[in-house]
Amino acid sequence: MVDVSQHTLVPEHTVLDRDAVEDVLSEYDIRRTDLPKIHRRDAALPEDAEVGDVIKIVRDSRTTDKAIVYRLVVE
């Protein structure tokens, strides 16, 4: 079976630790539930991602070289 998360077109997905999550939430002045959602069964998620985790996704961007987005893992 193919591991989709390792494909070259899938951007880097990283589970954030508690301190990093608090930094992101305070930087954007939002609550965890205000973040866009990503389903736990998404093939691109790291295997250690659990419901309630915040994922940092780093994508290539034409305008800013790298674009960073955050998602909340939901069931």
C-alpha positions in Angstrom: 0.0 0.0 0.0 1.2 3.5 -0.8 1.9 6.0 2.0 0.2 9.1 0.7 1.8 11.4 3.4 5.2 10.8 1.9 4.3 11.8 -1.7 6.3 14.8 -3.0 3.1 16.8 -3.7 1.8 16.5 -0.1 2.9 19.5 2.0 4.7 19.0 5.3 2.3 18.3 8.2 3.5 18.6 11.8 1.7 18.1 15.1 2.3 21.2 17.3 3.1 20.9 21.0 1.1 22.7 23.7 3.3 25.8 23.9 3.4 26.2 20.1 -0.4 26.0 20.0 -0.8 28.6 22.6 1.6 30.9 20.7 -0.4 30.5 17.5 -3.7 31.1 19.2 -2.5 34.2 21.0 -0.8 35.5 17.8 -4.0 35.4 15.9 -6.3 36.1 18.9 -8.5 33.1 18.3 -9.7 30.0 20.1 -8.7 26.5 19.1 -12.2 25.8 17.7 -11.9 28.8 15.4 -9.2 27.0 13.4 -10.2 25.3 10.1 -10.7 21.6 10.6 -9.0 18.5 9.2 -10.4 15.0 9.6 -8.5 12.5 11.6 -8.6 10.0 8.7 -6.9 12.5 6.2 -4.2 10.5 4.6 -1.7 13.4 4.8 -1.8 13.6 8.6 1.1 12.2 10.7 0.3 8.8 12.3 0.7 10.3 15.8 -2.0 13.0 15.2 -5.0 12.7 17.5 -8.4 14.4 17.7 -7.9 17.8 19.3 -4.3 18.3 18.0 -3.3 21.3 16.0 -1.5 20.6 12.8 1.0 23.0 11.1 1.0 22.7 7.3 3.8 24.3 5.3 3.0 24.7 1.6 5.0 26.0 -1.3 3.6 29.4 -2.4 4.1 31.4 -5.6 3.9 34.7 -3.7 5.6 34.1 -0.3 7.9 31.1 -0.9 6.2 29.2 2.0 2.7 29.5 3.3 1.9 28.2 6.8 -1.6 27.2 7.8 -3.0 25.5 10.9 -5.8 22.9 11.2 -7.6 21.4 14.1 -7.9 17.6 13.9 -11.5 16.4 14.3 -13.3 13.1 14.0 
